[in-house]
Structure formats: structure tokens, C-alpha cells
């Protein structure tokens, strides 16, 4: 009889996030019902177990008493990580008892703990957050979405290699188009950081298409858009705000419309719901922390159960398709991008 494929095991920080532990546990239950994954909820068992209901026998609870506050400085959180739910999920990836760690908690602390406990993949100077956002033609990867506010050109080039690998694994794009965000399409435009990073990417083993302007991102000019974490986080937060703005404006216009227009809006409700789903952050779940030697998924602090469920799905995909190995393979022979300088030490 043929052996069954080993199921991915995801360690979830049940105490991290604005809506923890209730929404975190609810999202885990939804993912459990989807099947195909083993889950471990890490945190205060006395608060977690009563929320599990009928899933109590199917989802493991790993008791850890400590928590890391959402506003705790990263350095402080890293020093006190042992004995906390966030620290424990990272340790589970490190010791091989979990294939991925997931948290909606303090993202700065998550980055710091993962960087110290797991270290970086050889050839990567700094980890980066890769967020998936919608466009007219399909989703694209934004990298870095907030991990590094000040960057060297070679780091941005490394973000491109990791984003390229992520687009292949998570989105199934065979040859992703990679662009660097700038203030104009012309190669002479942009700050020094952008120009130097673009020059490195010209020689990189990927499909680099050059500069991409902000107005072109949502017309799907590129499958992967790279930038430093300051610019990336502004793009991410602006996108989230714009999606909420569009949804709110549609609702207000329908509420104020005359009866005949409300009838038309009712008939279009399925289309409006599809639009809303494409614009909502929870549709895309979590964002992986690319570059560390382990699969770590960062989710929004206000994540609801749908966001957690989708983040777990993403974690399973990345673990099963070996994202870390794909990134390592993409880095072979890339000494020109600064890989020789870091040797995986971060």
C-alpha cells in the first residue's frame, strides 16, 4: 500500500493579535474542518480549550503561560521570548516539531525572534515580509512590506529573488515579472538606492522588467514588486485603506439611492460581494517572513477567523511546496547581489 503524504503541522500563536484568543481559535477550527493539516494552538490552555468545542480532541493545545504585548519593543520581546506563545511557535519550527509558525501578534517581535532563533538563509542579509495584494489581472507580491525601513541596494535585489520564489510557490506563476517601484518608468529616474538595486537586478536570474510606477501596480504590470520596507508598508496600508474606502462608498451610495437604484443594487449584490472579497485583507491571509530558515507567517493584528483560516492555508501550501528550498535554489550563483558578504548570519 502506498504511503500517505505527511500532513503539514502548523504552530499557531493563540494569544497574539487584537482578537486573541477567540478569533484565532475560531480560525483554527475552520482550517481543521477544511482538512489536510495538523494544528497546534500555543498559549494559555485555560483560555484556549473552552473555545475549541467539538474540535477539542482534534486540535492540540500547547500550554505556555507567557505572552508578548502588541506594543512591546522588539529588543525587549526577544530577550523575554522564552516561555511566551510567540517564542514557542518559533521554537517549534526550529526543533522540527512544526512545519510553520503563524502569529497575528507583535510583528516586530516576531521578526526579531525568528531572526535570532532561526537565523537567515545563507546568502540573505535581511528577512523581508511578502504581502499578496489584488490587481485587475490577478494578485501580485509586494516585498518588502514592512520588515526593513532602511535598505541597501543589494538587500532589495535579494528581496526580488525571494519574492520571485514566493510567486512561483504560492501563486503558481512559472516566470514571474519582477519590477522595482520608482517614480517613473525611465531607468534614469529614482533615488540612488533604486538605481543601484535595478542595476543588480539586470544581472539577476529572474525576469526583471525594470521600473514600475505606483499607478501601474494595480494594472498588473508586474507579478512581484520590490522596494524597501518603508515604501512597501505605505503601499500596503494605503491599499488596505483604499479597499475599505471603496466598500464604504458603495454602501453609502446604495443606502442613499432611490428605490429603483436599490433594486438594481440588490440584483448586483453577488458582484459587489465578489469585489468586497477581492479587496478585503482577510482574503489573502498572512504574509510570509521570507529569508529566515523556517516558514513563518505574519498575519494582521486585527485578523478575524477568516484571515486566520486563510493564513493557515497559505502556511500549508508553503510548507508542502518547500518555499525555503526554492529560495535557497534561487540564490545559487548570486554573489553579485551581496550574498558573499552575509553568509547567512543576518
N, C-alpha and C positions, 0 to 999 in steps of 0.2 A: 504494500500500500504506500502511495506517495506521501511524504511528509508534508504536513501543513506549514504554510509560511508563518514564521514567528510574528506575532502581533506587536505593534509598537506599544511602548509603555510611556505614558506622559505623566510627569510630576507637575502638579498644579499648586501654586501658592494660593491657598484658600482664603488667606487673611489679607491679601493685597488688593487695593482698589477702593474706590468710594462706596461701592455697593457690596463689599465683602462682609460676611461670607455668603450671604443669601443668594445673590445673583451668580457668584462663582460656582457654588454647589449646583444651582439650577442648570447652569450651562453644562456642567459635567454630566448631569443626569441626561440632558438632551443628547450629548455626544455618546453616552453609553447606549442609549436606545438606538442610535444610528448603527452601532455595532462596529466591530473590526478594530477595537482599541482597548487596551488595559489602562485604567486610570488610578492615580494615587493622589488624593487630596491631602495636602500638608498644612497643618495648623492645629488650633485648639480643638481637640476631639469633642469636648463637651458642647461646643458651639456648632460643630460641623455635623455630627452624627444625627441629631434630631431633624436636620433638614433633608436627609437622604431618603426618608420614607421607604418605599419598596426597593430602592436601589442599594439599601444599606449592606446587603450581602454581596453585592457585585462590584462596588467601588471601594477600594482600600482607603483607609484613613491612617495617615502617619502623624502621630501626635507630636507636636512641637509647641511649646508654650509661648515663645517669644515672637514679637512682630517688629517690623521696621516701619516707622511712621512715614506717611506720604511726603512729609516735608523735611525729613531728616537729611542733613548734608551727606553727600556720597562717601566722603572720607570717614565720617563717624559711623555710618551704616556698615561700611566694610570692616571696620575694627570690631563691631559688635555683631557681625553676621552669624557667628556660631550660635546655634540654639534658636534661630528665627526661622519662620516659614520660608522666607525668600532665600536665606542662606542654605537651607536644607534642600530645596529643589535643585539648586546649582550643584550641591554636593552629590546628589543622586545621579546627575548626569556625569559628574566627574568619576564616581566609583562604578559606573556602568549599570546601576540598578534602574535607571530611566534612560529612555532614548531622547527625551526632550524635556526642557523646563519651560513653564509658562507662568507669567505673572502680570497682573494688572496693577501692581503696586508701584513703588518708587522706582522710576525708570533709571534715574541716575545711579541709585544704589544697585540696581540690577546690573547695569553696565560695569560698575566698579567691581562688584563681587565676581561676576563672570570673568572679567579680565584677569583678576588675581588668581582665582581658583582654577580656571580652565586654561589660561594663557591664550595667546593668539596663534593662529595657523602660521607655520613658517612662511615668511615672505609677506606677512601683513603687519603693518606698523600700528594701525588703529582699527578697532572694530567700527562698523557702521550700521545704522538702522535702515532697513529697506522696507518702505511702505508701498503698497499697491493702491493705485488710485484709478478712477474711471476716466475714460475719454470717449469720444464719438465712435472710434473704431475698435474699442476694447481697452482692457486695463494696461497700465504701464507701471514700471518700477521706479520709484524715487529713492535715490541713495546718494548721500546720507540725509536722513530725515530728522536728524537732531542729536546725534551722539557726539559730534566734534564741531564746535563752533568756529575754531580756528584750524586751518588745514594747510599742509604743504601740497604742492602740485602732485608729487608722487603718491601721496595718500589718496587724492581724488582719482588718480589713474588706477589705484588698487580698488577703490570703490567700484569703478567701472567693471573691472574683471569679476568682482564678486556679484554685482548686480546682473551682469551677463549670465553668470552661472545660475543665479536665482530665477531669472526669467525663463531659462531653459527647463529647470526642475519644476518650478511651481506653476508657470503659465504654459508650459509645453511649446514654447517658441523655439524653433530649431536654430535660427540665426538672428538673434535679437539686434535691432538697430539701436545703437548706443549714441546718445548725444550729450553734450555738456551745456548746462544752462548759461546763457550770456545775454548781453544787452543788444545783440544784433547777430544776424546770420553770417556776416562777413568775418573772415578769420582774423582780421586786424582789430576787431572790436572786443572789448572785455578788459578786465583788470589783469595784472601780471600773473596772478595765480591761475586764472582761467587760460590764458595764452600758453603758459608753460605746461599746464596739465594737458591741453589739447595737443601740444607737440609730442608729448609722451604717448598719447593715445593713438596718434598717427601710426606708431610702430607696434602697437599692442595687437595680440592675436584675437581680435574681435572686429565686428562690423561697426566701425566708428563713422558716424555721418557728419560730425562737426558740431557747430554751434546750434543751439535751439533756443528761440526766444520764448518768454513766458506765455505769449499769446498763442504759440504753436503747440504747447504741451497738450492741450485738451482736444486738439485736432489729430492727435495720434501720429505726430511726425516722428516719434521715437518710441521704442519699447522700453528703453532704460534711459533715464535722465539722471545725470550725476552733478553734484555740487557739494560745497561744504555744508556742514550741519546747520549753520545759521540760516543760510538761504533756504535749505531744504525744509527746515522746520517752519519758516514763514510760509512757504508754498503749501505745506501740509495743513497748517492751521487756517490759512486763507481758503483752501479748498473745502475744509470742513464747514467753515462759516458760510461760504457761498452756497453749499448744498442745503444748509439749514435755511438760508435766506430764500432760496428758490421755493422750497417746500412751504415755508410760511406765507410767502407772497401768493402762491397758488391757492392756498387755503383761504386767505383773506379775500382774494378776488372772487372766489366761489361763494363765500358767505355773503358778500355784498352784491352779488349779481341778481338780476331779475329772475323770476321763476323759470322762464323759458331757457335761460342760460344754465340754471341749476339742473334742469333736466338733461341738457347736453353734457354737463359735467358728470352727472350720475352715469350716463352711458359710457363716458370716458374713464370712469373710475379704475378699471383694470389697468389702463395705460398709465394713469397717474401713480398707481401703486408700484408698477414696474420702474417708473422713473425714480420714485422715492427710494426704492430698494437699491438702485444703482448709485444713488447719491449718499446713502447713509454709511457712516463709518463702520457700523457693526456688520455690514455685509461682507467686508473684507477681513474681519477678524484681526489677528495680530500681525505684527511686523517682526521678522527675524533679526536678531543681532548677528550680522554677518562678520566673520573674521575670527571668532573665538572657536576653540577646539571642542565644540559641543553645540547642540541645537538649542538655542534659547529664543523664546518668543515673547516679545514685549507687546502688551495689549493696552488699550486706552484706559486711563484711570477711572473713567465713568462707564466702563464696559458693562453691558447688560448680559443676560443669559444667551442671547443670540450671538453677540460678539464673542463670548467665551466659547460657545459651541463651534463657531467658525474658526476661531483661533486654534482649537484642538484639532479640527480637521486639517488645518494648514500644517500644524506640527507633525501630524501623522504622515502627510504627504512628503514633507521634507526629510523626515527620518527614514521612511521607506525608500525614497529615491536617492538617498545618500548625498544630500546637499554638501556636507563637509568634504567628501571625497571629490565632488565635482569642482569645488573651489580650489582644492589642492591641485587637481589636474590642470586647471586653467592657469595656475601660477608657474608651472614649469617653464623655464627659459625666459623669465621676465625680469632679469636682473636690471634692465634699463629703467624699470619702474620703481626702483628703490628697494627691491626685495633683498639685495645683498646686504643692506645696512641693518636690517632688523632681526633676521634670523629667528623670527617668531617670539621675540622677547617682549614686544609691545613697548 
